[in-house]
Amino acid sequence: MPRGTFLSRARTSATGGELLRLDRSLRRHGLEGADLRRAGLTRLCSYVLALPTAERQERREELKGGRRRDQAR
């Protein structure tokens, strides 16, 4: 089974934490990644710090959006 097909099917039943772990792979295969606004602050921080610096910089606005949602609570 091709990886893209597997990820597409797995995405429908994955939990938020599982989607965070699969996020880079999902994006690499042209699928929508995890909704960072749904991640808790600690999980979001761990995820962001694990990203390569270049990717973190490229996705800065998206990543800040996940943090802003958490601050609004």
Residue pairs with C-beta under 8 A, 6 or more apart in sequence:
3 25
3 29
4 29
4 30
4 31
7 22
7 25
7 26
7 29
7 31
8 29
8 31
10 18
10 22
11 19
11 22
11 26
11 31
11 32
14 22
16 34
16 35
16 38
16 39
16 43
17 43
19 26
19 33
19 34
19 35
20 34
20 36
20 39
20 43
20 47
22 34
23 33
23 34
23 47
24 33
24 51
24 55
26 32
26 33
26 34
27 33
36 44
36 47
36 62
36 63
36 65
36 66
36 69
37 65
37 66
37 69
39 47
39 66
40 70
41 67
41 70
44 63
44 66
44 67
44 70
48 56
48 63
51 59
56 63
